[in-house]
Amino acid sequence: MRGWRRCGTVLLAVVLAGGARAEPRHRIVSLNLCTDQLLLQLVPARDIAGLSPLARDCAYSVMCLQARSVPAIRPSAEAVVAARPDLVVGGRYASVTALLAARQAGMPVELFDPVERLADVPDQIAAVANAAGVPERGRALVDAFRARLAAYPVSAGGNGAPSAMIYAANGFVTRAGSLADDMLVRAGFRNAANGLDGRHALGVSLESLLARPPDLLVVARSDVGISLAQAVLDHPALRDAFPAAHRLSLPDRLWLCGLPQTLDTLDKLIAARKALETSR
């Protein structure tokens, strides 16, 4: 694979076996939720030999209904090799044994890092499309994404911007160096989680949140089922501290991957900022 080595934290796709082909692949296996969802938008379902089980889970996937038309595959060495794929795609940090087995069996394997900026979404779309042998379809999605992104006003999300915090199950917060953080800034917010004490901690207690409340609380919950981990998101103190214009609910699945649909989420954040500014 040529032309996809990049520096720093931006997208890096590494070919472990084989190389990019001009003709389409016809038995693709994906072991990563983000590549699952991109493949569903890039190639016909008949060319997908298997997607990760998470692709069908509507708590995590915006393409969950479409994923039910293709097989699900366990991320095990035995299942992947038995599927006889002509391409395996996955993430760098999971399903390591299955990916290693595919490489040892001589199958082409390509890995992708998580997207951390909106500006890198087109690169990942193009990379997956090229790996799947459908560069024209990739270019169409990339062009549409770039045109739509360019239409948004540029926002620095500096000290004068309203503050926002993404608050999830168990008090988990999203900090700098993530796609969600980049989206907050692009929507015109300052990520309040970046200024909290314990900046390397994954979570923030309810008490700490209420002591220094942001202008907007983005409640990132799974809207499928009920869990003890999400109970904090329904605490009466949160409802009292963050009334309508100061609270926005967004399902977890909208933040997890860099997809064409990611800009729909950016629209919701921008609308929330405008509503917040109007209410002042």
C-alpha positions as CSV (number, residue, x, y, z in Angstrom):
1,M,0.0,0.0,0.0
2,R,1.4,3.4,-1.0
3,G,1.0,6.8,0.3
4,W,-0.6,6.2,3.6
5,R,2.2,6.6,6.1
6,R,1.7,9.8,8.0
7,C,3.3,11.4,11.1
8,G,1.9,12.1,14.6
9,T,-1.6,11.1,15.6
10,V,-3.3,11.3,12.3
11,L,-4.5,8.3,10.4
12,L,-2.1,5.6,9.6
13,A,-3.0,2.5,7.6
14,V,-0.4,-0.2,7.6
15,V,-0.5,-3.2,5.2
16,L,0.6,-6.3,7.0
17,A,0.2,-8.6,4.0
18,G,-0.5,-8.0,0.3
19,G,-1.1,-4.6,-1.3
20,A,-3.9,-2.4,-2.6
21,R,-5.6,-3.7,-5.8
22,A,-7.4,-1.8,-8.5
23,E,-10.2,-4.3,-8.8
24,P,-12.8,-4.7,-6.1
25,R,-12.5,-7.3,-3.3
26,H,-15.3,-9.8,-3.1
27,R,-14.8,-11.4,0.3
28,I,-14.0,-8.7,2.9
29,V,-13.9,-9.3,6.6
30,S,-13.9,-6.4,9.1
31,L,-13.0,-6.7,12.7
32,N,-13.4,-3.1,13.7
33,L,-16.6,-1.1,14.3
34,C,-15.5,1.9,12.3
35,T,-14.3,-0.1,9.3
36,D,-17.5,-2.1,9.5
37,Q,-19.6,1.0,9.1
38,L,-17.4,2.5,6.3
39,L,-17.5,-0.8,4.3
40,L,-21.3,-0.8,4.5
41,Q,-21.3,2.6,2.7
42,L,-18.6,1.7,0.2
43,V,-19.1,-1.8,-1.1
44,P,-22.1,-4.0,-1.9
45,A,-23.3,-6.3,0.9
46,R,-22.5,-9.3,-1.2
47,D,-18.8,-8.4,-1.1
48,I,-18.7,-8.4,2.7
49,A,-17.9,-11.9,4.2
50,G,-18.2,-10.7,7.8
51,L,-18.5,-7.7,10.1
52,S,-17.8,-7.5,13.8
53,P,-20.7,-8.3,16.1
54,L,-20.8,-4.7,17.2
55,A,-21.9,-3.6,13.8
56,R,-25.3,-4.9,14.5
57,D,-25.6,-3.4,17.9
58,C,-27.6,-0.1,17.8
59,A,-26.0,1.0,21.0
60,Y,-22.7,1.4,19.1
61,S,-23.4,1.5,15.4
62,V,-25.2,4.1,13.3
63,M,-25.4,1.4,10.6
64,C,-26.8,-1.3,12.8
65,L,-29.9,-2.0,10.6
66,Q,-27.8,-2.2,7.4
67,A,-25.3,-4.5,9.1
68,R,-28.0,-7.1,9.6
69,S,-28.0,-7.9,5.9
70,V,-24.4,-9.3,6.1
71,P,-22.9,-12.0,8.2
72,A,-21.4,-11.3,11.7
73,I,-18.1,-12.9,12.4
74,R,-16.4,-13.6,15.8
75,P,-13.0,-11.9,16.1
76,S,-11.2,-15.2,16.5
77,A,-8.4,-16.7,14.5
78,E,-10.5,-19.8,13.6
79,A,-13.5,-17.8,12.4
80,V,-11.5,-15.3,10.3
81,V,-9.4,-18.0,8.5
82,A,-12.5,-20.2,7.9
83,A,-14.2,-17.2,6.2
84,R,-11.5,-17.3,3.4
85,P,-11.4,-13.5,3.0
86,D,-9.5,-11.8,0.2
87,L,-9.1,-8.8,2.6
88,V,-9.2,-8.3,6.3
89,V,-9.5,-4.9,7.8
90,G,-9.3,-3.9,11.5
91,G,-8.1,-1.6,14.2
92,R,-4.6,-1.6,15.5
93,Y,-5.4,-2.3,19.1
94,A,-7.9,-5.1,19.1
95,S,-8.4,-8.7,17.6
96,V,-4.6,-9.0,17.5
97,T,-4.6,-12.8,17.5
98,A,-7.2,-13.0,14.6
99,L,-5.3,-10.5,12.6
100,L,-2.0,-12.3,13.1
101,A,-3.6,-15.6,12.1
102,A,-4.9,-14.0,8.9
103,R,-1.5,-12.6,8.1
104,Q,0.2,-16.0,8.7
105,A,-2.3,-17.6,6.4
106,G,-1.3,-15.2,3.6
107,M,-4.4,-13.0,3.7
108,P,-4.1,-9.3,3.0
109,V,-4.5,-7.4,6.2
110,E,-4.9,-3.6,6.7
111,L,-5.1,-1.8,10.0
112,F,-6.4,1.7,10.8
113,D,-5.9,4.0,13.7
114,P,-8.9,5.8,15.3
115,V,-9.7,9.1,13.7
116,E,-9.0,12.0,16.1
117,R,-10.0,15.0,13.9
118,L,-12.7,15.8,11.5
119,A,-10.1,16.8,9.0
120,D,-8.8,13.2,8.9
121,V,-12.2,11.6,8.2
122,P,-11.7,11.9,4.4
123,D,-8.3,10.2,4.6
124,Q,-9.8,7.2,6.4
125,I,-12.8,6.9,4.0
126,A,-10.3,7.0,1.0
127,A,-8.0,4.5,2.7
128,V,-10.7,1.9,3.3
129,A,-12.1,2.5,-0.2
130,N,-8.7,1.9,-1.8
131,A,-8.1,-1.2,0.3
132,A,-11.5,-2.6,-0.8
133,G,-10.7,-1.8,-4.5
134,V,-13.5,0.8,-4.9
135,P,-11.6,4.1,-5.1
136,E,-14.3,5.9,-7.2
137,R,-16.9,5.3,-4.5
138,G,-14.4,6.5,-1.9
139,R,-13.8,9.7,-3.8
140,A,-17.5,10.4,-4.1
141,L,-17.9,10.1,-0.3
142,V,-14.8,12.1,0.3
143,D,-15.8,14.9,-2.0
144,A,-19.2,15.1,-0.4
145,F,-17.8,15.2,3.1
146,R,-15.2,17.8,2.3
147,A,-17.7,20.1,0.6
148,R,-20.1,19.9,3.5
149,L,-17.3,20.4,6.1
150,A,-16.0,23.5,4.2
151,A,-19.4,25.1,4.5
152,Y,-19.2,25.3,8.3
153,P,-17.7,28.5,9.7
154,V,-14.3,28.1,11.3
155,S,-14.4,28.3,15.1
156,A,-11.5,28.4,17.4
157,G,-13.4,27.3,20.5
158,G,-11.2,29.6,22.6
159,N,-11.5,31.2,26.0
160,G,-14.4,33.4,25.0
161,A,-16.5,30.4,23.7
162,P,-19.2,28.8,25.8
163,S,-18.0,25.7,27.6
164,A,-19.3,22.2,27.1
165,M,-18.6,18.8,28.5
166,I,-19.4,15.3,27.2
167,Y,-20.5,13.2,30.2
168,A,-21.0,9.5,29.8
169,A,-21.6,6.3,31.8
170,N,-19.6,6.2,35.1
171,G,-18.8,9.9,34.7
172,F,-16.5,9.3,31.8
173,V,-15.5,12.5,30.0
174,T,-14.0,13.2,26.6
175,R,-10.8,15.3,26.6
176,A,-8.4,16.7,24.1
177,G,-6.9,14.4,21.4
178,S,-10.3,12.8,20.4
179,L,-12.7,13.2,17.6
180,A,-15.4,14.3,20.0
181,D,-13.2,17.0,21.4
182,D,-12.4,18.3,17.9
183,M,-16.1,18.4,17.1
184,L,-16.9,20.5,20.2
185,V,-14.3,23.0,19.2
186,R,-15.5,23.1,15.6
187,A,-19.1,23.7,16.9
188,G,-17.8,26.7,18.8
189,F,-17.4,25.3,22.3
190,R,-14.5,25.1,24.8
191,N,-14.2,21.6,26.2
192,A,-14.6,22.1,29.9
193,A,-13.2,18.6,30.7
194,N,-9.7,19.8,29.6
195,G,-9.6,22.3,32.4
196,L,-10.6,20.0,35.3
197,D,-8.3,18.8,38.0
198,G,-7.0,15.2,37.4
199,R,-6.8,15.9,33.7
200,H,-5.5,12.4,33.0
201,A,-8.4,10.7,34.8
202,L,-11.1,9.1,32.6
203,G,-14.0,10.1,34.8
204,V,-15.3,13.1,36.7
205,S,-17.4,12.7,39.8
206,L,-20.9,14.2,40.0
207,E,-19.8,16.5,42.8
208,S,-16.9,17.9,40.7
209,L,-19.2,18.4,37.7
210,L,-21.7,20.3,39.8
211,A,-19.0,22.4,41.5
212,R,-17.8,23.7,38.1
213,P,-20.7,23.2,35.7
214,P,-20.2,23.9,32.0
215,D,-22.6,26.0,30.0
216,L,-23.7,22.9,28.1
217,L,-23.8,19.3,29.3
218,V,-23.7,16.8,26.5
219,V,-25.1,13.6,27.9
220,A,-23.6,10.7,25.9
221,R,-25.6,7.7,26.8
222,S,-26.4,4.4,25.1
223,D,-30.1,4.8,24.2
224,V,-30.5,1.0,24.1
225,G,-31.3,-0.7,27.4
226,I,-30.7,0.4,31.1
227,S,-27.5,-0.1,33.1
228,L,-26.1,0.9,36.5
229,A,-23.2,2.6,34.8
230,Q,-25.6,5.1,33.2
231,A,-27.6,5.8,36.4
232,V,-25.5,8.9,37.1
233,L,-26.8,10.4,33.9
234,D,-30.4,10.4,35.3
235,H,-29.5,11.9,38.7
236,P,-32.0,14.6,39.8
237,A,-29.1,16.9,40.5
238,L,-28.0,16.9,36.9
239,R,-31.6,17.6,35.7
240,D,-31.8,20.5,38.1
241,A,-28.4,22.0,37.2
242,F,-28.8,21.7,33.5
243,P,-32.2,22.7,32.2
244,A,-33.3,22.5,28.6
245,A,-31.0,24.9,26.8
246,H,-28.0,23.7,28.9
247,R,-28.4,20.0,28.2
248,L,-28.1,18.0,25.0
249,S,-28.5,14.2,24.8
250,L,-26.5,12.4,22.1
251,P,-26.1,8.6,21.9
252,D,-22.7,7.1,22.3
253,R,-22.7,5.8,18.7
254,L,-22.6,9.3,17.3
255,W,-19.1,9.9,18.7
256,L,-17.3,6.6,18.1
257,C,-16.2,6.7,14.5
258,G,-15.3,9.2,11.8
259,L,-18.1,8.6,9.2
260,P,-20.0,10.7,6.7
261,Q,-22.8,10.8,9.3
262,T,-20.5,12.5,11.8
263,L,-21.4,15.9,10.4
264,D,-25.0,15.3,11.4
265,T,-23.8,15.3,14.9
266,L,-21.8,18.5,14.4
267,D,-25.1,20.1,13.2
268,K,-26.7,19.1,16.5
269,L,-23.9,20.7,18.5
270,I,-24.0,23.9,16.5
271,A,-27.7,24.1,17.0
272,A,-27.2,23.6,20.7
273,R,-24.7,26.4,20.9
274,K,-27.1,28.8,19.1
275,A,-29.9,27.9,21.4
276,L,-27.6,28.4,24.4
277,E,-26.6,31.9,23.1
278,T,-30.2,32.8,22.4
279,S,-31.2,31.9,26.0
280,R,-28.6,34.2,27.6
